[in-house]
Amino acid sequence: MAYCRSFVCVRGVLLVRPRWEKCQYFSSKESVAAVQGTLHPQKSGQRKRQKPKWAGDLSWEKRLASVVTPLWRLPYDEQLEFKQKQQERILEGFCGGENITFPVLPIRPSPVTDGYRNKSTFSVNKGVDGNPKTVGFYVGRGKHGNIVCVNGDHLPNMPEKHKQVARCYQEFIRRSSLEPCLLFHKGGHWREVTVRTNTAGHTMAVVYFHPQELTREELAAHKADLTEFFTQGAGSACELDSLYFQETAMTRCSHEDSPYQLLYGHTHIHEQVNAAAAQVLYSAVRDLCVPNSEDRTGTLLDVCCGTGAMGITASPRVQRLVGVELVEQAVEDARYNAALNKLDKCEFVAGKAEDVLPGLVSQLAPGDGRLTALVNPSRAGLHYKVIRALRNQPAIRRVVYVSCKPDGEALRNFRELCCAPDTKRKLTGDAFAPRLAVPVDMFPHTEHCELVIVFER
């Protein structure tokens, strides 16, 4: 397993510095309907909504669990069966509603099913009892004015350490003289806290804070109180290895716009998203990119490579690895990761894939032999220019597509890779055809499932 670090991507074994992305949770339509059905007031003259069959009088904890971990009621083998059928339905849609024309292997299970999250972001808002200094997760919707912040202690995918830090942070802000920042325009200061852990038992916490009109002296005093609480006070029970602080007046803010301030401990920790399941995914991707472990020829082009963990894992089987990534900090970390693993065959390019790839592929083709493309985009899928560059480069004979949301924009990408040549759309290269699909469960108790598809021509 390759060892890697990350600034914005958590796909591999990572050396982590804090990042600004917020943790997002997704749910089934039924789960959302259940929450909406129990919380949204009915307007006058509005047609009465049918109550979800299992909404009943669910506790707040069960409502939250049904949104964050909608499969929590099912035994794990039934969760896998559900996800296998889900992926097969998506692929049937890709095949025009007909039978799937290529093999779909059995879903690869996660070796760890509980407490596997390495990162959790806890919000601050009004709790069930109305206390605005409640730390947890939202149930409800802001536009309907019915958000309730519910404690996440019961969630099966959450490590105990994350829950402990959230409880301690709640205790701290309730002691603080400062108010929480629920809405930026209404003032307040304390915002969410992000907790990261790893299999070695290390813990990092990042506290987000709105400075409002505080002076530098006042701000320094509150940072000192926070540090003292987690190092000498009740929060010391969390045994944090790193405590970071970011002050910003923006909802989302990069390190460059407002640097993360290390209040205590180490600058980084090594981490991984569901480490055991990540190894299953990376092994599957490696074997599909380069089936012959003794080959050691050709080039692997890793598109949307993040910190390079996935490509680095496969790189010992190829002559050359070239990664493309938008975020410059991630590219720096990818280069560090290659050096950490003593790999001199890896190079990484910063830039938008749709801008970099056309010229890059042309440069690679003449002397690099067989060219395989590995793509691992966000939920938004690949830009059309990236698809066009892959299609129009004849040296690329295989594309391995890793999708975290195959029923979204990725489905459009699948069809663009496989459609007939179209000069109007500048798709002049031969079409690819799907050869094999492998679902991998990275997130037990949720409906999320990674899908790896091999396209060849």
C-alpha positions as CSV (number, residue, x, y, z in Angstrom):
1,M,0.0,0.0,0.0
2,A,1.4,3.4,-1.0
3,Y,1.9,6.0,1.7
4,C,0.6,9.5,0.8
5,R,-0.3,12.9,2.2
6,S,-3.0,15.2,1.2
7,F,-4.3,18.8,1.4
8,V,-7.6,18.5,-0.3
9,C,-8.0,14.9,-1.3
10,V,-8.5,12.0,1.0
11,R,-8.3,9.0,-1.4
12,G,-5.2,7.3,-0.1
13,V,-3.0,6.9,2.9
14,L,-2.5,10.5,3.6
15,L,-0.3,13.0,5.5
16,V,-3.0,15.5,6.3
17,R,-3.0,19.2,6.8
18,P,-6.4,20.8,7.4
19,R,-8.6,21.5,4.4
20,W,-11.7,23.7,3.8
21,E,-14.2,21.4,2.2
22,K,-17.3,20.7,4.3
23,C,-18.4,17.2,5.0
24,Q,-21.6,16.4,3.1
25,Y,-24.2,13.7,3.8
26,F,-26.6,12.2,1.3
27,S,-29.7,10.1,1.7
28,S,-32.2,8.1,-0.2
29,K,-35.3,9.9,-1.5
30,E,-37.4,7.9,1.0
31,S,-35.2,9.0,3.9
32,V,-35.4,12.7,2.8
33,A,-39.1,12.3,2.4
34,A,-39.4,10.9,5.9
35,V,-37.6,13.8,7.4
36,Q,-39.6,16.3,5.3
37,G,-42.8,14.6,6.1
38,T,-42.3,14.9,9.8
39,L,-40.9,18.4,9.9
40,H,-42.4,20.5,7.2
41,P,-45.6,22.4,8.1
42,Q,-48.5,22.0,5.7
43,K,-49.5,25.3,4.1
44,S,-53.1,26.3,3.7
45,G,-54.7,24.9,0.6
46,Q,-51.7,22.6,0.0
47,R,-52.4,19.0,-1.0
48,K,-51.8,16.8,2.0
49,R,-48.6,14.8,1.7
50,Q,-48.6,11.1,2.1
51,K,-46.8,10.2,5.3
52,P,-43.8,8.0,4.6
53,K,-44.5,4.4,5.6
54,W,-41.8,4.3,8.3
55,A,-41.7,7.9,9.5
56,G,-44.1,7.3,12.3
57,D,-43.0,8.9,15.5
58,L,-39.3,8.5,15.0
59,S,-37.0,10.0,17.5
60,W,-34.7,12.8,16.4
61,E,-31.8,10.4,16.6
62,K,-33.5,7.9,14.2
63,R,-34.5,10.7,11.8
64,L,-30.8,11.7,11.6
65,A,-29.6,8.2,11.2
66,S,-32.1,7.7,8.4
67,V,-30.6,10.7,6.5
68,V,-26.9,10.1,7.2
69,T,-26.9,6.3,7.2
70,P,-30.1,5.3,5.5
71,L,-29.3,1.6,5.4
72,W,-28.6,1.3,9.2
73,R,-31.6,-1.0,9.7
74,L,-30.3,-3.6,7.3
75,P,-27.7,-6.3,8.2
76,Y,-24.5,-5.8,6.2
77,D,-25.0,-8.7,3.8
78,E,-28.4,-7.1,2.9
79,Q,-26.8,-3.7,2.4
80,L,-24.4,-5.3,-0.1
81,E,-27.2,-7.0,-1.9
82,F,-29.1,-3.6,-2.1
83,K,-26.0,-1.8,-3.5
84,Q,-25.3,-4.6,-6.0
85,K,-28.8,-4.3,-7.4
86,Q,-28.6,-0.5,-7.3
87,Q,-25.4,-0.5,-9.5
88,E,-26.9,-3.1,-11.9
89,R,-30.0,-0.9,-12.4
90,I,-27.7,2.1,-13.2
91,L,-25.8,0.0,-15.7
92,E,-29.0,-1.3,-17.3
93,G,-29.9,2.4,-17.8
94,F,-26.5,2.9,-19.4
95,C,-27.3,0.0,-21.7
96,G,-30.6,1.6,-22.8
97,G,-32.8,-0.3,-20.4
98,E,-31.7,-3.6,-21.8
99,N,-29.7,-6.4,-20.3
100,I,-26.2,-5.4,-19.3
101,T,-23.8,-6.4,-22.1
102,F,-20.7,-6.9,-20.0
103,P,-19.8,-8.6,-16.8
104,V,-20.6,-7.0,-13.5
105,L,-18.5,-8.6,-10.7
106,P,-19.9,-9.1,-7.2
107,I,-19.6,-6.1,-5.0
108,R,-16.4,-6.0,-3.0
109,P,-17.3,-5.4,0.7
110,S,-15.7,-3.1,3.1
111,P,-13.6,-5.0,5.7
112,V,-14.7,-2.5,8.3
113,T,-18.4,-1.6,8.7
114,D,-18.6,0.6,11.8
115,G,-16.7,3.7,12.9
116,Y,-14.8,3.8,9.6
117,R,-15.0,7.6,8.9
118,N,-11.7,9.4,9.1
119,K,-13.3,12.8,8.9
120,S,-16.4,14.3,10.3
121,T,-17.6,17.9,10.3
122,F,-20.0,18.9,13.1
123,S,-22.2,21.9,12.7
124,V,-23.4,24.3,15.4
125,N,-27.1,25.3,15.6
126,K,-30.2,25.1,17.7
127,G,-30.7,21.7,19.2
128,V,-33.9,19.8,19.9
129,D,-34.1,21.7,23.2
130,G,-33.6,25.1,21.5
131,N,-30.1,25.6,22.7
132,P,-28.2,27.4,19.9
133,K,-24.9,26.0,21.1
134,T,-25.6,22.5,20.1
135,V,-23.0,20.5,18.1
136,G,-24.1,17.8,15.7
137,F,-25.8,17.3,12.3
138,Y,-28.7,19.0,10.7
139,V,-32.1,17.5,10.2
140,G,-34.5,19.7,8.1
141,R,-33.9,22.5,5.6
142,G,-32.8,26.0,6.0
143,K,-35.2,27.4,3.4
144,H,-38.1,26.0,5.4
145,G,-36.8,27.4,8.6
146,N,-37.0,24.0,10.4
147,I,-33.3,23.0,10.9
148,V,-32.6,21.1,14.1
149,C,-29.1,20.2,15.1
150,V,-29.0,16.6,16.4
151,N,-26.2,15.0,18.4
152,G,-24.5,12.2,16.3
153,D,-23.4,9.9,19.1
154,H,-25.6,7.1,17.8
155,L,-24.4,7.1,14.1
156,P,-22.7,3.7,13.3
157,N,-20.2,5.1,10.8
158,M,-18.8,7.6,13.2
159,P,-15.7,6.7,15.3
160,E,-16.1,7.3,19.1
161,K,-13.2,9.7,19.0
162,H,-15.1,12.0,16.7
163,K,-18.1,11.9,18.9
164,Q,-16.0,12.7,22.0
165,V,-14.4,15.8,20.4
166,A,-17.9,17.0,19.3
167,R,-19.2,16.6,22.9
168,C,-16.2,18.5,24.3
169,Y,-16.4,21.3,21.7
170,Q,-20.1,21.7,22.7
171,E,-19.1,21.9,26.3
172,F,-16.5,24.6,25.4
173,I,-18.7,26.8,23.4
174,R,-21.5,26.6,26.0
175,R,-19.0,27.9,28.6
176,S,-17.8,30.6,26.2
177,S,-19.1,34.2,26.5
178,L,-19.2,34.4,22.7
179,E,-22.4,33.4,20.8
180,P,-22.4,30.8,17.9
181,C,-22.4,32.0,14.3
182,L,-25.6,30.5,13.0
183,L,-26.2,33.1,10.2
184,F,-23.3,35.3,9.2
185,H,-25.4,38.5,9.0
186,K,-26.7,38.0,12.5
187,G,-23.4,37.9,14.2
188,G,-21.9,35.3,16.4
189,H,-18.5,33.6,16.3
190,W,-18.2,29.8,17.0
191,R,-18.8,27.7,13.9
192,E,-18.3,24.1,13.0
193,V,-15.5,21.8,14.0
194,T,-13.9,19.2,11.8
195,V,-12.3,16.1,13.3
196,R,-9.8,13.8,11.6
197,T,-8.5,10.5,12.9
198,N,-6.3,7.6,11.6
199,T,-5.8,4.0,12.3
200,A,-2.7,4.8,14.4
201,G,-5.0,6.6,17.0
202,H,-4.0,10.2,16.1
203,T,-6.6,13.0,16.2
204,M,-6.7,16.4,14.5
205,A,-9.4,19.0,15.2
206,V,-10.1,22.1,13.2
207,V,-12.3,24.9,14.7
208,Y,-13.9,27.4,12.4
209,F,-14.6,30.9,13.7
210,H,-16.1,34.2,12.5
211,P,-14.1,37.1,13.9
212,Q,-16.9,39.7,13.3
213,E,-15.6,42.9,15.0
214,L,-13.3,41.4,17.6
215,T,-9.9,43.1,18.1
216,R,-6.7,41.1,17.6
217,E,-6.3,41.1,21.4
218,E,-9.8,39.7,22.1
219,L,-9.4,37.1,19.4
220,A,-6.0,36.0,20.9
221,A,-7.7,35.6,24.3
222,H,-10.4,33.3,22.9
223,K,-7.9,31.2,21.0
224,A,-5.9,30.8,24.2
225,D,-9.1,29.7,26.0
226,L,-9.8,27.1,23.3
227,T,-6.2,25.8,23.5
228,E,-6.2,25.6,27.3
229,F,-9.6,23.7,27.3
230,F,-8.3,21.0,24.9
231,T,-4.8,20.8,26.5
232,Q,-5.4,21.3,30.2
233,G,-9.2,21.4,30.7
234,A,-12.0,18.9,30.2
235,G,-11.2,18.7,26.5
236,S,-7.8,17.2,27.3
237,A,-9.5,13.8,27.5
238,C,-9.7,13.9,23.7
239,E,-5.9,13.7,23.6
240,L,-5.6,15.8,20.4
241,D,-2.5,15.5,18.4
242,S,-3.2,18.7,16.4
243,L,-5.5,21.6,17.1
244,Y,-6.1,24.1,14.2
245,F,-8.1,27.3,14.1
246,Q,-9.3,29.2,11.1
247,E,-10.9,32.6,11.3
248,T,-12.9,33.7,8.3
249,A,-15.9,35.7,7.3
250,M,-16.7,33.5,4.4
251,T,-18.7,30.2,4.3
252,R,-15.8,28.5,2.6
253,C,-12.3,29.7,2.6
254,S,-9.0,28.3,1.3
255,H,-5.8,28.2,3.3
256,E,-4.4,30.9,1.0
257,D,-7.3,33.2,1.8
258,S,-7.2,32.6,5.5
259,P,-4.3,30.4,6.8
260,Y,-5.0,27.7,9.2
261,Q,-3.4,28.5,12.5
262,L,-1.8,25.7,14.5
263,L,-2.7,26.3,18.1
264,Y,-1.3,23.0,19.5
265,G,0.5,19.9,18.4
266,H,1.8,18.4,15.2
267,T,1.3,20.0,11.8
268,H,-0.1,16.9,10.2
269,I,-1.3,13.3,10.7
270,H,-1.3,10.3,8.3
271,E,-4.8,9.3,7.4
272,Q,-7.0,7.3,5.0
273,V,-10.7,7.2,4.1
274,N,-11.9,3.8,5.5
275,A,-8.3,2.5,5.2
276,A,-9.2,-1.1,4.8
277,A,-11.9,-0.4,2.1
278,A,-9.6,2.0,0.3
279,Q,-7.0,-0.7,0.0
280,V,-9.7,-2.9,-1.6
281,L,-10.6,-0.1,-4.1
282,Y,-7.0,0.7,-5.0
283,S,-6.2,-3.0,-5.5
284,A,-9.2,-3.3,-7.8
285,V,-8.2,-0.2,-9.8
286,R,-4.6,-1.3,-10.1
287,D,-5.5,-4.7,-11.4
288,L,-7.9,-3.2,-13.9
289,C,-5.5,-0.6,-15.1
290,V,-2.6,-3.0,-15.5
291,P,-3.8,-6.6,-15.3
292,N,-0.3,-8.1,-15.8
293,S,1.7,-7.4,-12.7
294,E,4.9,-8.4,-14.6
295,D,4.3,-6.0,-17.6
296,R,6.2,-2.8,-16.4
297,T,5.7,-1.1,-19.8
298,G,3.4,1.7,-21.1
299,T,2.2,4.8,-19.4
300,L,-0.6,5.4,-16.9
301,L,-2.4,8.8,-17.3
302,D,-4.1,9.6,-14.0
303,V,-6.7,12.3,-14.6
304,C,-8.2,14.2,-11.6
305,C,-5.5,12.5,-9.6
306,G,-5.8,14.4,-6.3
307,T,-2.8,13.6,-4.2
308,G,-1.9,10.8,-6.6
309,A,-2.6,7.9,-4.2
310,M,-4.6,5.8,-6.7
311,G,-2.1,6.2,-9.5
312,I,0.9,5.7,-7.3
313,T,-0.5,2.4,-6.1
314,A,-0.6,1.2,-9.7
315,S,2.7,2.8,-10.8
316,P,5.0,-0.1,-10.1
317,R,3.3,-2.0,-12.9
318,V,4.0,0.7,-15.6
319,Q,7.0,2.5,-17.0
320,R,5.6,6.0,-16.4
321,L,2.9,7.7,-14.4
322,V,1.6,11.2,-15.3
323,G,-1.0,12.8,-13.1
324,V,-3.2,15.8,-13.8
325,E,-4.9,17.8,-10.9
326,L,-6.5,21.2,-10.6
327,V,-5.4,22.0,-7.1
328,E,-1.8,23.0,-6.9
329,Q,-1.4,22.1,-3.3
330,A,-2.6,18.6,-4.1
331,V,0.0,18.4,-6.9
332,E,2.7,19.3,-4.5
333,D,1.5,16.6,-2.1
334,A,1.4,14.1,-5.0
335,R,5.0,14.8,-5.8
336,Y,5.8,14.4,-2.1
337,N,4.0,11.1,-2.0
338,A,5.9,9.8,-5.0
339,A,9.2,10.7,-3.3
340,L,8.0,9.2,0.0
341,N,7.4,5.9,-1.8
342,K,10.8,6.2,-3.7
343,L,9.2,6.4,-7.1
344,D,11.0,8.4,-9.7
345,K,8.7,7.4,-12.6
346,C,5.9,9.7,-11.5
347,E,5.2,13.2,-12.6
348,F,2.3,15.5,-11.9
349,V,0.9,18.5,-13.7
350,A,-1.3,21.3,-12.2
351,G,-4.2,22.6,-14.2
352,K,-7.7,22.0,-15.4
353,A,-7.9,18.6,-17.0
354,E,-9.9,20.0,-19.9
355,D,-7.1,22.5,-20.6
356,V,-4.0,20.4,-19.9
357,L,-5.1,17.0,-21.3
358,P,-5.3,17.6,-25.0
359,G,-1.8,18.9,-25.3
360,L,-0.4,16.5,-22.7
361,V,-1.9,13.4,-24.4
362,S,-0.4,14.4,-27.7
363,Q,3.1,14.8,-26.1
364,L,2.8,11.4,-24.4
365,A,1.7,9.4,-27.4
366,P,4.7,9.2,-29.7
367,G,7.2,7.4,-27.4
368,D,5.3,6.1,-24.5
369,G,3.9,2.9,-25.9
370,R,0.6,1.6,-24.6
371,L,-1.4,4.4,-22.9
372,T,-4.0,3.7,-20.2
373,A,-6.1,6.5,-18.7
374,L,-7.4,6.4,-15.1
375,V,-10.1,8.9,-14.4
376,N,-11.4,9.6,-10.9
377,P,-13.5,12.7,-11.1
378,S,-15.8,14.4,-8.6
379,R,-19.6,13.9,-8.7
380,A,-19.7,16.5,-11.5
381,G,-18.0,14.0,-13.8
382,L,-15.4,14.9,-16.5
383,H,-15.6,18.0,-18.6
384,Y,-16.6,17.4,-22.2
385,K,-13.1,18.5,-23.5
386,V,-11.5,15.8,-21.3
387,I,-13.8,13.1,-22.9
388,R,-12.9,14.5,-26.3
389,A,-9.2,14.3,-25.6
390,L,-9.5,10.7,-24.5
391,R,-11.6,9.7,-27.5
392,N,-9.4,11.5,-30.0
393,Q,-6.1,10.1,-28.9
394,P,-5.7,6.7,-30.6
395,A,-2.9,5.6,-28.3
396,I,-5.3,5.4,-25.4
397,R,-6.8,1.9,-25.7
398,R,-8.1,1.5,-22.2
399,V,-9.9,3.9,-19.8
400,V,-10.6,2.9,-16.2
401,Y,-13.3,5.2,-14.8
402,V,-13.8,5.3,-11.0
403,S,-17.2,6.9,-10.1
404,C,-18.6,7.8,-6.7
405,K,-21.9,8.7,-8.3
406,P,-22.5,6.7,-11.5
407,D,-26.1,7.7,-11.8
408,G,-25.2,11.4,-12.1
409,E,-23.0,13.1,-14.6
410,A,-20.7,10.1,-14.9
411,L,-23.5,8.4,-16.9
412,R,-23.2,11.1,-19.5
413,N,-19.4,10.5,-19.6
414,F,-20.0,6.8,-20.1
415,R,-22.2,7.5,-23.1
416,E,-19.8,10.0,-24.6
417,L,-17.0,7.5,-24.4
418,C,-19.1,4.9,-26.2
419,C,-21.1,6.8,-28.8
420,A,-20.4,6.7,-32.5
421,P,-17.9,9.2,-33.9
422,D,-19.5,12.6,-34.4
423,T,-17.6,15.3,-36.4
424,K,-20.0,18.0,-35.2
425,R,-19.1,17.4,-31.6
426,K,-15.4,16.9,-32.6
427,L,-15.5,13.2,-31.4
428,T,-13.4,11.8,-34.2
429,G,-11.8,8.9,-32.4
430,D,-13.1,5.3,-32.3
431,A,-15.7,4.6,-29.6
432,F,-14.9,2.7,-26.5
433,A,-16.9,-0.2,-25.2
434,P,-17.5,-1.2,-21.6
435,R,-15.8,-4.5,-20.8
436,L,-16.1,-5.0,-17.0
437,A,-17.6,-3.3,-13.9
438,V,-16.7,-3.7,-10.3
439,P,-18.7,-2.1,-7.4
440,V,-16.8,-1.4,-4.2
441,D,-18.4,-0.6,-0.9
442,M,-16.5,2.2,0.8
443,F,-19.3,3.5,3.0
444,P,-21.3,0.9,4.9
445,H,-24.8,2.0,6.2
446,T,-25.1,4.6,3.4
447,E,-26.3,4.2,-0.2
448,H,-23.0,5.3,-1.6
449,C,-21.0,2.9,-3.7
450,E,-17.9,3.3,-5.8
451,L,-18.2,1.8,-9.3
452,V,-15.1,1.0,-11.4
453,I,-15.7,0.5,-15.1
454,V,-13.2,-0.6,-17.7
455,F,-13.6,0.8,-21.3
456,E,-11.6,-0.5,-24.2
457,R,-11.3,-0.2,-27.9
